[in-house]
Amino acid sequence: MNPVQLSLFVSESTAICREMGITLKRVALSPNIADRLDFSCALFSFEGELLAQAAHIPVHLGSMAYAMKDLVPMFDWAPGDSVIVNDPYLGGTHLPDITIITPVFFGDTLAAFCASRAHHADIGGDTPGSMPLASRLSDEGLIIAPQYISRDGKLEPETVGLLNENLRTPDRTLGDIFSQISANKTGVKRTHRLIYKYGIDGFFNATNEMSEYSELLARKTIKSIPNGVYSATDVMDGDGLGHNDITISVSITIDGECAEVNFGGTAQSVSGNINCPVSVTAAAVYYVFYTLMPRDTPASYGSLKPIAIEAPKGCLVNAIAPSACAAGNVETSQRLVDVLLLALSEAIPDRIPASSQGTMNNLAMGNQYWNYYETIGGGTGGHSVGDGLSGVQSHMTNTLNTPVEIFEKNFPVMVQSYAIRRNSHGRGLTNGGNGLVREYRFEEPAQVTILSERRKNCPPGHHGGGDGTLGQNSLNGKVIPGKATFQVEKFDVLKLETPGGAGWGKFKNK
């Protein structure tokens, strides 16, 4: 392929993933998928190597890229099949993230796979919203080992029965799972069209060239970082079950065109649910390095090849079953990015932003009739060319907020206030962004779970910049912990104030 042809193929492959996402958004039932866009779609090779992805959720896509090669050999694939999985230790992230994988056949040839991963507010577990403060994976919800959800285009009754028996609101969750299957079918059709255009051999050759090109750009990016060993340490506030200030350490070795990321010195797994499967850790590493690459770098497996990851087995960021990990995917992944960026800021200070809010501010709620889950934005860090952003999600998630109108229409909760949290940013040569304030009044009793970070340890500034402001949670005006499960009654008011981003560089009077 000449450069123009290759560029067109990259765009065509990426467009398949975008159209899968559009299909999923339009046919999903839950606000979590249809409005917050908490889902991701990707295209993989017949061996399970990442070919293309849309700009969806980094923690979803990076972990799928890490795990798919192990999932593919488990099945004797045929047209019309789809496999479902959510086991974090067999290719998933945390139990609410359900992945559907569908093969693409061209004639009798297995050519590729389409995959979609979406966060479901109900996967069972000890609490509504399926994000409990659990100490074992089985307490967090239904564990779905890789298995068929459909064969030859027909649903598998045993798998559907398993879901019906273990979920609080199975109709809605199953509806969203069927939406994922529809999204994958869209991907299969569009991939057929792409293969028909290039021919099967041309398609395989093009994917190989795309991977080689992305690897070339990745190696060029790593080579632009000065050789050396760069280290950093930060801590998680706690696991919600008594363990506090839990250390994450990283050492990044840059040697020519290769990078080795070592998490030696990181704390062991803990009782609470902030443990992180290694696939999620890999997603954070890949995200950080990918953001340093040129914008036109294809998001294929070639860009991952020059990066090696080492994490002691059984540590916080390479947890093993049956460790609980609901918050590892959403909270620990954010801290991993903070630590990785802090280490790289020593090598390339002008290319690395200060710390963002460092949490997704997870809020789950519901009762026997309804389930709801959302994440809440905050401030991003200042950087060498400007201030951070206010009131947005960052790094490992780029989900949207649930619009107040949609939220209040679907659930018995009123949003009393929703605003920028003024003066919550860290000051510096460039300032961090501000956090958010979101306040809820309950119209009926419910159980609530909060999983949040940066309530004890501020987002640190870089190069003399000021720290971002701590977040704070309160119920009826009384401050409550960053991780908590509790019952609310009618007219109770819950308020979340999210952290601001940190400042970059020393403040100068202007």
C-alpha positions in Angstrom: 0.0 0.0 0.0 1.1 3.5 -0.6 0.6 6.0 2.2 -2.7 7.3 0.9 -4.1 3.8 0.6 -2.9 2.9 4.1 -4.5 6.0 5.5 -7.8 5.2 3.9 -7.7 1.6 5.2 -7.0 2.9 8.8 -10.0 5.3 8.5 -12.2 2.6 7.1 -11.3 0.2 9.9 -11.9 2.8 12.6 -15.2 3.8 11.0 -16.4 0.2 11.5 -15.9 0.6 15.3 -17.6 4.0 15.3 -20.6 2.6 13.5 -20.8 -0.3 16.0 -20.8 2.3 18.8 -23.6 4.3 17.1 -25.7 1.2 16.8 -25.2 0.3 20.4 -26.0 3.8 21.6 -29.2 4.0 19.6 -30.7 0.6 20.6 -29.5 0.3 24.2 -32.2 0.6 27.0 -30.2 2.0 29.9 -29.0 5.6 30.4 -25.7 4.2 31.4 -25.1 3.1 27.8 -27.4 5.2 25.7 -26.6 8.6 27.4 -23.4 8.2 29.4 -21.8 6.2 26.6 -20.1 3.7 29.0 -19.2 1.3 26.2 -16.4 0.5 23.7 -16.2 -1.3 20.3 -13.2 -2.7 18.6 -12.1 -4.8 15.7 -9.6 -7.7 16.2 -7.6 -10.0 13.9 -8.5 -13.7 13.5 -5.8 -14.3 16.1 -7.2 -11.8 18.6 -4.8 -9.0 18.0 -6.2 -5.4 18.1 -6.8 -4.0 14.6 -8.9 -0.9 15.2 -10.9 0.9 17.8 -13.1 4.0 18.1 -12.4 6.8 20.6 -14.4 5.1 23.4 -13.2 4.0 26.9 -9.4 3.5 27.3 -9.7 1.1 30.2 -12.1 -1.1 28.1 -10.0 -1.1 24.9 -6.6 -1.5 26.4 -7.7 -4.5 28.5 -9.4 -6.1 25.6 -6.2 -5.7 23.5 -4.3 -7.5 26.3 -6.7 -10.4 26.8 -8.3 -11.3 23.4 -5.5 -13.5 22.3 -6.2 -15.8 25.2 -9.9 -15.9 24.6 -9.8 -16.8 20.8 -8.4 -20.3 21.1 -11.1 -21.3 23.7 -13.8 -21.8 21.1 -14.5 -23.5 17.8 -15.8 -20.4 16.1 -18.6 -20.5 13.4 -20.7 -17.9 11.6 -23.5 -16.6 13.8 -21.7 -17.3 17.1 -21.3 -14.8 19.9 -19.4 -15.3 23.1 -20.1 -13.4 26.4 -17.6 -12.9 29.3 -17.2 -10.6 32.2 -14.7 -12.5 34.4 -11.9 -10.0 35.2 -9.3 -12.7 35.5 -10.3 -14.3 32.1 -10.2 -11.2 29.9 -12.6 -8.8 31.6 -12.1 -5.7 33.7 -14.7 -5.8 36.5 -18.0 -7.7 36.6 -20.3 -4.9 35.4 -18.3 -4.7 32.1 -19.8 -7.4 29.9 -18.0 -8.2 26.6 -19.6 -9.7 23.5 -17.3 -11.2 20.9 -18.5 -12.2 17.4 -16.4 -13.7 14.6 -16.3 -12.4 11.1 -16.2 -15.1 8.4 -15.5 -14.5 4.7 -16.7 -17.6 3.1 -15.1 -20.4 5.1 -12.2 -18.2 6.3 -12.2 -16.7 9.8 -11.1 -13.2 9.0 -11.6 -11.1 12.2 -13.6 -10.5 15.3 -15.9 -7.7 16.4 -16.1 -7.0 20.1 -18.2 -4.7 22.2 -17.8 -4.0 26.0 -20.4 -2.1 28.0 -20.9 -1.3 31.7 -24.2 -2.7 33.0 -25.8 -1.2 36.2 -27.1 -4.6 37.2 -24.9 -7.7 37.3 -26.3 -8.9 40.6 -24.0 -8.7 43.7 -24.6 -7.5 47.2 -25.9 -4.0 46.5 -28.0 -2.2 43.8 -25.8 -0.8 41.0 -23.4 -3.8 41.3 -20.5 -1.9 42.7 -20.4 -3.2 46.4 -17.7 -2.7 49.0 -16.9 -6.4 48.7 -13.9 -8.5 49.7 -14.5 -11.4 47.2 -15.2 -11.4 43.5 -18.3 -13.6 44.0 -19.8 -10.9 46.2 -19.6 -8.3 43.5 -22.1 -10.1 41.1 -22.5 -12.8 38.6 -19.2 -14.1 37.2 -19.6 -15.1 33.6 -16.9 -17.3 32.4 -16.3 -17.2 28.6 -19.3 -19.0 27.0 -21.7 -18.8 24.1 -24.5 -16.3 24.2 -25.6 -17.3 20.7 -24.8 -20.1 18.3 -25.7 -20.1 14.6 -27.6 -16.9 15.2 -29.8 -18.4 17.9 -29.6 -17.5 21.6 -28.2 -20.1 24.0 -31.1 -20.9 26.5 -28.7 -21.9 29.3 -26.8 -18.6 29.2 -29.9 -16.5 29.0 -31.3 -18.5 31.9 -28.2 -17.9 34.0 -28.6 -14.2 33.5 -32.3 -14.3 34.3 -31.7 -16.1 37.6 -29.0 -13.9 38.9 -29.9 -10.3 38.1 -32.2 -7.8 39.8 -33.6 -6.3 36.6 -32.8 -9.0 34.0 -35.1 -7.6 31.3 -33.1 -4.3 31.1 -29.6 -6.0 31.3 -30.6 -8.6 28.7 -31.9 -5.9 26.5 -28.6 -4.1 26.6 -26.7 -7.3 26.0 -28.8 -7.9 22.9 -28.0 -4.4 21.9 -24.3 -5.3 22.0 -25.0 -8.3 19.8 -26.7 -6.0 17.4 -23.7 -3.7 17.4 -21.4 -6.6 16.7 -23.7 -7.7 13.8 -23.2 -4.2 12.4 -19.5 -4.6 12.7 -19.6 -8.0 10.9 -21.6 -6.5 8.0 -19.2 -3.5 7.6 -16.1 -5.7 7.9 -17.6 -8.0 5.1 -17.9 -4.9 2.9 -14.3 -3.9 3.7 -12.9 -7.4 2.9 -15.0 -7.6 -0.3 -13.4 -4.3 -1.4 -9.8 -5.4 -0.8 -10.1 -9.2 -1.1 -9.3 -11.5 1.7 -5.5 -11.6 1.0 -5.5 -7.8 0.5 -7.4 -7.4 3.8 -4.8 -9.5 5.7 -1.9 -7.7 4.0 -3.4 -4.3 4.9 -3.9 -5.2 8.5 -0.3 -6.3 8.7 0.9 -3.1 7.1 -1.3 -1.1 9.5 0.3 -2.9 12.5 3.8 -2.4 11.1 3.2 1.3 10.7 1.7 1.8 14.2 4.8 -0.1 15.6 7.1 2.2 13.7 5.4 5.3 15.1 5.4 3.8 18.6 9.1 3.1 18.5 9.8 6.6 17.1 7.8 8.0 20.1 9.7 6.0 22.7 13.0 6.9 21.1 12.1 10.6 21.5 12.1 10.1 25.3 15.7 10.4 26.8 17.2 7.0 27.8 17.0 6.4 31.5 15.1 5.0 34.5 12.2 7.2 35.7 10.4 6.3 38.9 7.4 7.6 40.9 5.2 6.6 43.8 1.7 7.6 44.9 -0.9 6.1 47.2 -4.6 5.1 47.1 -6.6 6.7 49.9 -7.8 3.3 51.1 -9.9 0.2 50.2 -12.9 1.0 52.3 -12.2 -1.9 54.6 -9.5 -0.5 56.9 -6.4 -0.5 54.6 -5.2 3.1 54.0 -2.4 4.8 52.0 -1.8 1.9 49.7 1.3 2.3 47.7 1.6 2.1 43.9 5.2 2.3 42.6 6.5 2.3 39.1 9.9 2.4 37.4 10.0 3.1 33.6 13.1 2.2 31.8 13.6 3.8 28.4 16.2 2.0 26.2 16.3 3.3 22.7 13.0 2.3 21.0 11.7 0.1 23.9 10.1 0.8 27.2 9.9 -1.5 30.2 7.3 -0.6 32.9 7.9 -2.3 36.3 5.6 -2.1 39.3 8.0 -3.6 41.8 7.4 -2.1 45.2 3.7 -1.8 44.8 1.6 -3.0 47.8 0.1 -6.4 47.9 -3.6 -7.0 47.1 -5.9 -5.8 49.8 -9.2 -6.9 51.3 -11.3 -4.3 49.5 -12.3 -4.0 45.9 -9.5 -1.7 44.6 -7.4 -4.6 43.4 -6.5 -4.4 39.7 -6.3 -7.3 37.2 -3.2 -7.1 35.1 -5.2 -6.5 32.0 -6.5 -3.2 33.5 -2.9 -2.3 34.5 -1.8 -3.0 30.9 -4.6 -0.7 29.7 -3.3 2.2 31.8 0.2 1.7 30.5 -0.9 1.5 26.9 -3.0 4.6 27.3 -0.2 6.7 28.7 2.2 5.8 25.9 -0.4 6.0 23.2 -1.3 9.6 24.1 2.4 10.5 23.4 2.2 9.1 19.9 1.3 11.1 16.8 -2.5 11.6 16.3 -2.5 9.5 13.2 -1.0 6.4 14.9 -3.3 3.5 14.1 -4.8 2.0 17.3 -3.6 -1.5 16.5 -1.5 -4.1 18.2 1.7 -2.9 16.6 1.7 0.2 18.8 1.8 -2.1 21.9 4.8 -4.2 20.8 7.7 -2.0 22.1 6.2 -1.8 25.6 6.9 -4.5 28.2 5.1 -4.7 31.6 6.2 -6.4 34.8 4.1 -6.5 37.9 4.6 -9.0 40.8 1.9 -11.6 40.9 -0.5 -11.0 43.8 0.3 -7.3 44.1 -2.4 -4.6 43.9 -1.9 -4.1 40.2 -1.6 -7.8 39.3 -4.3 -9.3 41.5 -5.4 -12.9 41.3 -8.8 -14.5 41.8 -10.9 -14.3 43.9 -9.8 -10.8 44.9 -12.6 -8.2 44.6 -11.8 -5.7 41.9 -14.9 -3.5 41.1 -13.0 -0.3 41.9 -9.7 -1.5 40.5 -11.0 -0.9 37.1 -12.4 2.6 37.8 -10.2 4.0 40.7 -6.9 2.2 40.7 -6.6 2.5 36.9 -6.8 6.3 37.4 -4.1 6.3 40.0 -1.9 4.2 37.7 -2.1 6.9 35.1 -1.2 9.5 37.7 1.9 7.6 38.8 3.0 6.8 35.2 2.7 10.4 34.2 4.5 11.6 37.3 7.4 9.3 36.4 7.6 10.4 32.8 7.4 14.1 33.8 11.0 13.8 34.9 12.0 12.8 31.4 9.7 15.0 29.2 8.2 17.7 31.5 6.8 19.8 28.7 4.7 16.9 27.3 3.2 15.7 30.6 0.2 17.4 32.3 -0.1 17.7 36.1 -2.4 15.2 37.9 -6.1 15.3 37.1 -8.8 14.5 39.7 -7.6 10.9 39.9 -11.0 9.4 40.5 -14.2 8.6 38.6 -16.4 9.4 41.6 -18.5 6.2 41.2 -22.0 6.4 42.5 -24.4 3.4 42.5 -27.9 3.3 43.9 -31.2 1.5 43.7 -33.6 -0.9 45.4 -35.5 -4.0 44.4 -37.2 -2.1 41.5 -34.4 -0.1 39.9 -30.6 0.2 39.6 -28.5 3.1 38.6 -24.8 3.9 38.2 -22.8 6.9 37.1 -19.4 8.5 37.3 -18.9 12.2 37.9 -16.3 14.4 36.3 -13.7 16.7 37.9 -10.7 18.9 37.0 -7.8 17.9 34.7 -4.3 19.0 35.3 -2.6 22.1 34.0 0.1 21.6 31.3 2.9 23.4 29.6 0.6 25.2 27.1 -2.5 25.9 29.1 -4.9 25.4 32.0 -6.7 22.1 32.7 -10.4 21.5 31.9 -13.2 21.8 34.5 -15.9 19.3 35.1 -14.9 16.5 32.7 -13.9 12.9 32.9 -10.3 12.1 32.0 -7.7 9.5 31.3 -9.1 6.0 31.6 -12.7 7.0 31.0 -14.3 9.6 28.7 -17.9 8.9 29.5 -20.4 11.7 29.6 -22.6 12.8 32.4 -26.2 11.6 32.6 -28.4 14.6 31.7 -30.5 15.7 34.6 -33.7 15.4 32.6 -32.9 11.8 31.6 -31.9 10.8 35.1 -35.0 12.3 36.8 -37.3 10.8 34.1 -36.0 7.2 34.8 -35.3 7.2 38.5 -37.0 8.5 41.7 -34.2 11.0 42.5 -34.0 14.7 42.0 -30.8 16.6 41.2 -30.9 19.6 43.5 -27.7 21.2 42.1 -25.1 20.6 39.5 -22.4 23.1 39.1 -18.7 23.8 38.7 -16.9 23.7 42.1 -15.3 27.1 42.0 -11.7 27.5 43.3 -11.1 23.8 43.6 -8.2 23.9 41.1 -4.5 23.8 41.9 -2.6 27.0 41.0 0.6 27.2 39.0 2.2 28.7 35.9 -0.9 27.0 34.4 -3.8 26.1 36.6 -5.7 22.8 37.0 -9.4 22.6 36.1 -12.2 22.8 38.7 -14.2 19.9 40.0 -18.0 19.5 40.1 -20.8 19.7 42.7 -23.7 17.3 42.2 -26.4 17.0 44.8 -29.2 14.4 44.9 -32.5 14.3 46.8 -34.1 10.9 47.1 -37.8 10.5 46.5 -37.9 7.0 48.0 -35.7 4.8 50.1 -32.7 3.3 48.4 -29.3 1.7 49.0 -26.3 3.8 47.9 -22.6 2.9 47.3 -19.9 5.5 46.7 -16.4 4.5 45.4 -14.2 7.6 45.2 -10.6 8.6 45.7 -8.7 11.8 46.4 -10.6 12.4 49.6 -7.4 12.1 51.7 -4.5 12.6 49.3 -4.6 15.6 46.9 -3.8 15.4 43.2 -0.2 16.5 43.2 1.1 19.4 41.2 4.0 19.1 38.8 7.2 21.2 38.7 6.2 23.4 41.6 2.5 23.7 40.8 -0.1 23.6 43.5 -2.1 20.5 44.4 -5.7 20.1 43.4 -8.4 20.4 46.1 -9.6 17.2 47.8 -13.0 15.9 47.0 -15.7 15.5 49.6 -18.9 13.4 50.0 -21.7 14.3 52.5 -25.1 13.0 53.4 -27.6 15.5 54.9 -24.7 17.9 55.5 -22.5 15.3 57.3 -19.2 14.3 55.7 -19.0 10.6 54.9 -16.0 8.4 53.8 -14.8 8.2 50.2 -15.9 4.6 50.0 -19.1 3.7 51.7 -22.4 1.8 51.4 -25.5 3.1 53.2 -29.2 3.3 53.2 -31.0 6.6 52.4 -34.6 7.5 53.2 -37.1 9.7 51.4 -35.9 13.3 51.2 -32.3 12.5 52.2 -29.8 14.7 50.3 -26.4 13.3 49.1 -23.8 15.8 47.9 -20.6 14.9 46.0 -17.9 17.5 45.5 -15.2 16.2 43.1 -11.5 17.1 43.2 -9.9 19.8 41.1 -6.9 19.2 38.8 -3.4 20.2 39.9 -1.3 23.1 38.7 1.7 22.9 36.5 4.8 25.0 37.1 5.4 27.6 39.8 2.7 30.3 40.1 3.8 33.8 38.9 1.9 37.0 39.5 0.5 38.2 36.2 
